[in-house]
Structure formats: structure tokens, C-alpha cells
């Protein structure tokens, strides 16, 4: 048995098997009233420059880390304080995967989480599936996060759909399970002696839209991507996640605070269906040592009338500030606004409340205009390295919506399904800048 110990960083920044019936009671935290909206005025300031546009990726030159599987959303094994874990000399990453002979557009419907290991943080070898067959909740599993403490893996993931469902559904809940980390000469790193799988969070309808509300005319529904975060100022522990603002379309309208300043509003038209765009970044506070019980809190950021999906939210801390990052697609922006497939970010002096967009607009990294879908699912590591996966590339004049109408061969030829070249950014106060491109899959 391998035992790994780490201490909580209190003063330094290092950064269910079935549906449970627990009631998630909203927690009114300090600063809760300062939930901010990413406004249409702020988004109007988006401009691609050399400082925020990633280099063009020649997808045909990127070597796949696995010929047997598509891989996409990927995250590292971290220590409890958020730093990247090293287990017996190995770094570990986790990825959503599907067999490589599955059409790229169908991969989400059968996603499984696998792990890879590396001695140098850039050459990855497949370890295997994370969960024993049949034990994970849902008809498939979507992205999450993982941390190690005292030799035990704590794994958070999105359970999507239900086992045995007759038709694929998009119900999403947040789940957690734990396992022992074992090191053997024969098998390398493995995860054994799994705990029960527990649903830890569901949308409660006060701050976060339920699936039933979302089905009453909205574009899409989201409650996913749990990201564990220990606050280095207090040692308290949280889960960040993607959600949607509460309510049904009939109950919502675009308010002045969603649009911007009085001067901007005077000259800006807001199409009626903009109210269907209600992405949010949620947060919940852990209330027990097992990290299975939480008090749900108001969102950190909402994008009402601006954007539908604020995916893969995660936090990096630096210089006494909290940096909140998220990913979104160009086709998720509301009518009358626009932005690229990219990584976006916000900064605050407080964990809860007061977030303002980085670089005035929020844009941190964008795909180049001549290869607008080349990468996605960017994750910022504590040292400023950004990792992502190679998505659809060299589409010519086609959009993401055209891909499913192309031949099977064409779809495979234009999909990466592996780790993209990593990037390095500098972060200074409320400004960021791309400073370097690294090799594909570099986690250091």
C-alpha cells in the first residue's frame, strides 16, 4: 500500500449508487449578495490579439497519446491544496474517453473516464479505466476533478443519465467516490477498495435551474463539472460547478444589470431570445470530512442574456487573489453578442463575490480565427500552464454544426481526440498574456 501525506495550506497560495434524498439547504455566505453577471457590455470588448490568440495547430502533426481511444476533457490529479500531485515519481491525468472507432459527435453518449501516467509530465501511458466496471453512477460519466490525501484518491465526477435507461437522457448530478492508491511493480499505479458512489449535489431550483425547469423551452441544461477547491485563506473546502440560473424562460427577462452601463444600454438592442442564455458558475461548501455533504451557495458568476454554457470552472490563486476560469464555445453566446471558442476568466480579492472579467472582456485564450475549433476544454494549472485537447481542425468554411452532415471518413480526418499543445500564460493583477506554446500534453 502506498501512503501519501499532504498538509492543508492555510497561509500560502499554491494554489450513489442511487439517487439520494438529501435536501441541499442554501447557504447565505458573506458576499453572497455580490454574485456578478458577465455583461453584454463586457463581452462587447472581446478582441482577439497576439496576447490572447493561441498559435495555429496543424492537427495532422499532433501525435495521439492513445490510438485506441478518443480523449477530450482532461484534468490532473492534485494534492488537497491544489498543487499537482506526484505519486511515486508519476503524474496522473484523467480524461473522458470513448473507443476511437466511434464517430466523434457520438462520444459524449458513451463517455468513460480513464487515467494516464507519466514520469516527465508530457509522455503519457494509459493506465486503464478509473472505476471498476458497473460501479460508477449514471449511463455515462462526464468531467470532474480528483485529489489525493493520505494515500486516498477522492474523485468527483458528473453522473449523466441513469443506468439502464431506455433512451439517453441528459440528467446531470455531481458524484463522489474514494479509493486507495496502490503502487505495484507489475501494475504501476492502480485504484482499489472503492467506497460507495454518492450523489453530492443536485440543482435545488433556488439558485440553479432544475432539469424540469430547463425543459420548459430553454436551449440546453447543465449541472456538471465538479471542481474541488480548498481555500488557502481559511482551509475550508468547496466544489465549483457549471450550472444555469434558476427559473423557466417564461419567468426570465434581460435586466439592466445583465446588459451594462446606462450609456451602453442606450445604444444596444437586446433580442428577445437572449433571455434563453443563462449559464452560471456555482459553488457549494463542504460540511463533513468525507466531502459528501454540501451547503449550496449563490453563484459566483452568471451570464444571463450573455452565454449559455460556462464549462469546466476552476480556480487558481495568486498574489492574494482568486482567479476563476471557464470555457465556452462561440455558438453559446447570446444573439447580439459574440466571442470565440476560448478560455475566459475572472478575478476577485474574495472567494465569494466581486468577480470582474480579466482583460476587461474576460477573454484569456482564443482559438485562431482561421482554425476556430482547434482546441477546447482549457484548464489552467497553478504555474500558468494551460492544457486542452485537440478538437475539430481545418474545417474550411464549415461550422461546428456542419460536421455531423459530412461523411464518416471526413469526420474522423478532422477530429483530434488527443491532447493539444499546451500554453503558458502570465497573470498580473487583472491582466493575462500568452507567453509560450509548449509541446502537446505538457502538464508542467
DAFENGI-V405995 format. One record per residue. RES is the residue in one letter. PHI is phi in whole degrees, 0 to 359 (NA if undefined). BURIAL is + if it has 24 or more other C-alpha atoms within 12 Angstrom, else -. Layout:
res: [RES | RES]
phi: [PHI | PHI]
burial: [BURIAL | BURIAL]
This chain:
res: [X | X | X | X | X | X | X | X | X | X | X | X | X | X | X | X | X | X | X | X | X | X | X | X | X | X | X | X | X | X | X | X | X | X | X | X | X | X | X | X | X | X | X | X | X | X | X | X | X | X | X | X | X | X | X | X | X | X | X | X | X | X | X | X | X | X | X | X | X | X | X | X | X | X | X | X | X | X | X | X | X | X | X | X | X | X | X | X | X | X | X | X | X | X | X | X | X | X | X | X | X | X | X | X | X | X | X | X | X | X | X | X | X | X | X | X | X | X | X | X | X | X | X | X | X | X | X | X | X | X | X | X | X | X | X | X | X | X | X | X | X | X | X | X | X | X | X | X | X | X | X | X | X | X | X | X | X | X | X | X | X | X | X | X | X | X | X | X | X | X | X | X | X | X | X | X | X | X | X | X | X | X | X | X | X | X | X | X | X | X | X | X | X | X | X | X | X | X | X | X | X | X | X | X | X | X | X | X | X | X | X | X | X | X | X | X | X | X | X | X | X | X | X | X | X | X | X | X | X | X | X | X | X | X | X | X | X | X | X | X | X | X | X | X | X | X | X | X | X | X | X | X | X | X | X | X | X | X | X | X | X | X | X | X | X | X | X | X | X | X | X | X | X | X | X | X | X | X | X | X | X | X | X | X | X | X | X | X | X | X | X | X | X | X | X | X | X | X | X | X | X | X | X | X | X | X | X | X | X | X | X | X | X | X | X | X | X | X | X | X | X | X | X | X | X | X | X | X | X | X | X | X | X | X | X | X | X | X | X | X | X | X | X | X | X | X | X | X | X | X | X | X | X | X | X | X | X | X | X | X | X | X | X | X | X | X | X | X | X | X | X | X | X | X | X | X | X | X | X | X | X | X | X | X | X | X | X | X | X | X | X | X | X | X | X | X | X | X | X | X | X | X | X | X | X | X | X | X | X | X | X | X | X | X | X | X | X | X | X | X | X | X | X | X | X | X | X | X | X | X | X | X | X | X | X | X | X | X | X | X | X | X | X | X]
phi: [NA | 267 | 246 | 237 | 242 | 217 | 254 | 290 | 269 | 266 | 236 | 245 | 264 | 248 | 90 | NA | 342 | 220 | 295 | 275 | 251 | 298 | 265 | 267 | 277 | 300 | 251 | 271 | 265 | 304 | 85 | 301 | 287 | 259 | 309 | 250 | 255 | 287 | 270 | 296 | 294 | 296 | 296 | 296 | 271 | 298 | 214 | 280 | 225 | 296 | 282 | 234 | 257 | 292 | 298 | 299 | 256 | 276 | 300 | 289 | 264 | 273 | 281 | 284 | 280 | 212 | 279 | 269 | 223 | 289 | 232 | 221 | 314 | 223 | 215 | 270 | 287 | 242 | 283 | 300 | 276 | 98 | 290 | 287 | 280 | 235 | 249 | 52 | 88 | 253 | 266 | 230 | 236 | 238 | 222 | 288 | 221 | 208 | 306 | 289 | 267 | 277 | 306 | 308 | 289 | 261 | 295 | 295 | 281 | 226 | 299 | 234 | 263 | 241 | 235 | 229 | 233 | 206 | 280 | 253 | 77 | 214 | 254 | 252 | 243 | 294 | 267 | 141 | 286 | 285 | 261 | 302 | 304 | 86 | 271 | 290 | 280 | 90 | 281 | 199 | 239 | 249 | 296 | 197 | 204 | 209 | 217 | 242 | 208 | 53 | 77 | 241 | 274 | 247 | 241 | 246 | 209 | 267 | 266 | 245 | 70 | 228 | 302 | 77 | 295 | 290 | 229 | 299 | 243 | 241 | 300 | 228 | 225 | 259 | 231 | 214 | 213 | 233 | 208 | 280 | 264 | 239 | 242 | 226 | 296 | 284 | 255 | 71 | 272 | 217 | 241 | 223 | 57 | 292 | 284 | 296 | 267 | 244 | 286 | 254 | 210 | 223 | 295 | 255 | 89 | 272 | 257 | 234 | 295 | 278 | 298 | 297 | 294 | 295 | 280 | 264 | 114 | 280 | 287 | 203 | 227 | 215 | 205 | 203 | 66 | 293 | 236 | 289 | 215 | 260 | 287 | 292 | 282 | 236 | 80 | 287 | 240 | 220 | 241 | 265 | 200 | 271 | 214 | 232 | 300 | 291 | 98 | 256 | 305 | 294 | 265 | 246 | 209 | 281 | 262 | 307 | 291 | 276 | 262 | 146 | 293 | 300 | 297 | 294 | 298 | 296 | 236 | 234 | 269 | 246 | 302 | 302 | 284 | 298 | 293 | 283 | 260 | 215 | 294 | 209 | 247 | 261 | 210 | 218 | 259 | 290 | 237 | 216 | 293 | 280 | 59 | 244 | 235 | 218 | 253 | 282 | 237 | 298 | 300 | 283 | 220 | 241 | 233 | 300 | 66 | 232 | 207 | 269 | 226 | 252 | 272 | 46 | 297 | 205 | 237 | 232 | 246 | 199 | 56 | 69 | 240 | 255 | 248 | 256 | 244 | 205 | 245 | 205 | 257 | 296 | 273 | 257 | 277 | 292 | 306 | 85 | 233 | 204 | 193 | 274 | 303 | 190 | 264 | 236 | 210 | 221 | 225 | 209 | 277 | 234 | 297 | 250 | 97 | 82 | 288 | 236 | 293 | 295 | 57 | 71 | 261 | 105 | 288 | 247 | 221 | 236 | 292 | 295 | 296 | 270 | 209 | 289 | 241 | 296 | 218 | 200 | 61 | 290 | 231 | 267 | 275 | 304 | 269 | 93 | 291 | 242 | 248 | 202 | 242 | 283 | 260 | 269 | 228 | 51 | 273 | 67 | 267 | 276 | 258 | 299 | 285 | 274 | 299 | 295 | 266 | 270 | 295 | 303 | 299 | 298 | 298 | 293 | 293 | 249 | 242 | 280 | 65 | 206 | 287 | 274 | 305 | 282 | 235 | 232 | 242 | 263 | 232 | 222 | 56 | 253 | 236 | 229 | 202 | 287 | 245 | 195 | 257 | 247 | 295 | 301 | 72 | 280 | 248 | 200]
burial: [- | + | - | + | - | - | - | + | + | - | - | - | + | + | + | + | - | - | + | - | - | - | - | + | - | + | + | - | - | - | - | + | - | - | + | + | + | + | + | + | + | + | + | + | - | + | + | + | - | - | + | + | + | + | + | + | + | + | + | - | - | + | - | + | + | + | - | - | + | + | + | + | + | + | + | + | + | + | + | + | + | + | + | + | + | + | + | - | - | + | + | + | + | + | + | + | + | + | + | + | - | + | + | + | + | - | + | + | + | + | + | + | + | + | + | + | + | + | - | - | + | + | + | + | + | + | + | + | + | + | + | - | - | - | + | + | + | + | + | + | + | + | + | + | + | + | + | + | + | + | + | + | + | + | + | + | + | + | + | + | + | + | + | - | - | - | - | - | - | + | + | + | + | + | + | + | + | + | + | + | + | + | - | - | - | - | - | + | + | + | + | - | - | + | + | + | + | + | + | + | + | + | + | + | + | - | + | + | + | + | + | - | + | + | - | - | - | + | + | + | + | + | + | + | + | + | + | + | + | + | + | + | + | - | - | + | + | + | + | + | + | + | + | + | + | + | + | + | + | - | - | + | + | + | - | - | + | + | + | + | - | - | - | - | - | - | - | - | - | + | - | - | + | + | + | + | + | + | + | + | + | + | + | + | + | + | - | - | - | - | + | + | + | + | + | + | + | + | + | + | + | + | + | + | + | + | + | + | + | + | + | + | + | + | + | + | + | + | - | - | + | + | + | + | + | + | + | + | + | + | + | + | + | + | + | + | + | + | + | + | + | + | + | + | + | + | + | + | - | + | + | + | + | + | + | + | + | + | + | + | + | + | + | + | + | + | + | + | + | - | + | + | + | + | + | + | + | + | + | + | + | + | + | + | + | + | + | + | + | + | + | + | + | + | + | - | - | - | - | + | - | - | + | - | - | - | - | - | - | - | + | + | - | + | + | + | + | + | + | + | + | + | + | + | + | + | + | - | - | + | + | + | + | + | - | - | + | + | + | + | + | + | + | +]
